[in-house]
Amino acid sequence: MTAHQSVEATSKKMLAQLKRHNYVTATNYLETVRQRLHAAHVAARACNMTLQIRQRLHATHVAARACNMTLQIKQRLHATHVAARACNMTLQIRQRLRATHVAARACNMTLQIILGQVS
């Protein structure tokens, strides 16, 4: 007697004794269902991991942009500092030029007085 005949005979006995049908699912079908469920689970995990990777990449991108912006701010502050020092030096040069101009005029006037007394 084969497995199929044995199942069929047992199903007929259950119908006679319990007054209900016995449904049997083939093992290979159950295995197929298990494999598909496993494949779906693996795909869901892969999708979740992909999402996590994307989130981490986004966070890394945001951090890199923030770092780049910080570097740009530092560079601009440095450029501003250099420009301020140059402006300050220009003011000092102008003040010294004025003082030199005033001193040169005083020297010229003194020289004219001396030359006027000599002549």
C-alpha positions as CSV (number, residue, x, y, z in Angstrom):
1,M,0.0,0.0,0.0
2,T,1.4,3.4,-1.0
3,A,1.4,6.6,1.1
4,H,-1.4,8.1,-1.0
5,Q,-3.6,5.0,-0.6
6,S,-2.9,4.9,3.1
7,V,-4.0,8.5,3.5
8,E,-7.1,7.9,1.4
9,A,-8.1,4.9,3.5
10,T,-7.5,6.8,6.7
11,S,-9.6,9.7,5.4
12,K,-12.5,7.4,4.6
13,K,-12.4,5.9,8.1
14,M,-12.4,9.5,9.7
15,L,-15.4,10.4,7.5
16,A,-17.3,7.3,8.6
17,Q,-16.4,7.6,12.3
18,L,-16.3,11.4,12.9
19,K,-18.6,12.4,10.2
20,R,-16.2,15.0,8.8
21,H,-13.8,15.2,6.0
22,N,-10.0,15.0,6.5
23,Y,-8.0,17.3,4.3
24,V,-4.3,16.5,3.7
25,T,-1.8,19.0,2.4
26,A,1.2,17.6,0.5
27,T,4.6,18.0,2.2
28,N,6.2,19.4,-0.9
29,Y,3.5,22.2,-1.0
30,L,4.2,23.0,2.7
31,E,7.9,23.1,1.9
32,T,7.2,25.5,-1.0
33,V,5.1,27.7,1.3
34,R,7.9,27.7,4.0
35,Q,10.5,28.6,1.3
36,R,8.4,31.5,0.0
37,L,7.8,32.8,3.5
38,H,11.6,32.5,4.2
39,A,12.3,34.4,1.0
40,A,9.8,37.1,1.9
41,H,11.4,37.4,5.3
42,V,14.9,37.7,3.8
43,A,13.7,40.3,1.3
44,A,12.1,42.3,4.1
45,R,15.3,42.2,6.1
46,A,17.3,43.3,3.0
47,C,14.9,46.1,2.4
48,N,15.1,47.2,6.1
49,M,18.9,47.0,5.9
50,T,18.8,49.1,2.6
51,L,16.7,51.7,4.4
52,Q,19.1,51.8,7.3
53,I,22.1,52.2,4.9
54,R,20.2,55.0,3.2
55,Q,19.5,56.7,6.5
56,R,23.2,56.4,7.5
57,L,24.3,57.7,4.2
58,H,21.9,60.7,4.5
59,A,23.2,61.4,8.0
60,T,26.8,61.2,6.8
61,H,25.9,63.5,3.9
62,V,24.3,66.0,6.3
63,A,27.4,65.8,8.6
64,A,29.7,66.3,5.7
65,R,27.8,69.4,4.5
66,A,27.8,70.8,8.1
67,C,31.6,70.2,8.2
68,N,32.0,71.8,4.8
69,M,29.9,74.8,5.9
70,T,32.0,75.1,9.1
71,L,35.1,75.1,7.0
72,Q,33.7,77.8,4.7
73,I,32.7,79.9,7.7
74,K,36.2,79.6,9.1
75,Q,37.7,80.5,5.8
76,R,35.4,83.5,5.5
77,L,36.2,84.6,9.1
78,H,39.9,84.3,8.3
79,A,39.5,86.3,5.1
80,T,37.5,88.9,7.1
81,H,40.2,89.1,9.7
82,V,42.9,89.5,7.0
83,A,40.8,92.2,5.3
84,A,40.3,94.0,8.7
85,R,44.0,93.9,9.4
86,A,44.7,95.3,5.9
87,C,42.2,98.0,6.4
88,N,43.7,98.8,9.8
89,M,47.2,99.0,8.2
90,T,45.9,101.2,5.5
91,L,44.5,103.6,8.1
92,Q,47.8,103.6,9.9
93,I,49.6,104.3,6.7
94,R,47.3,107.2,5.9
95,Q,47.8,108.6,9.4
96,R,51.6,108.4,9.1
97,L,51.4,110.0,5.6
98,R,49.4,112.9,7.1
99,A,52.0,113.2,9.9
100,T,54.8,113.0,7.4
101,H,53.0,115.7,5.2
102,V,52.6,117.9,8.3
103,A,56.2,117.4,9.3
104,A,57.4,118.1,5.7
105,R,55.4,121.3,5.6
106,A,56.9,122.4,8.9
107,C,60.4,121.5,7.7
108,N,59.8,123.5,4.5
109,M,58.6,126.5,6.5
110,T,61.6,126.2,8.8
111,L,63.9,125.9,5.7
112,Q,62.2,129.0,4.2
113,I,62.7,131.0,7.4
114,I,66.4,129.9,7.5
115,L,66.9,130.7,3.9
116,G,65.1,134.1,4.3
117,Q,67.4,135.0,7.2
118,V,70.5,134.0,5.3
119,S,69.7,136.1,2.2
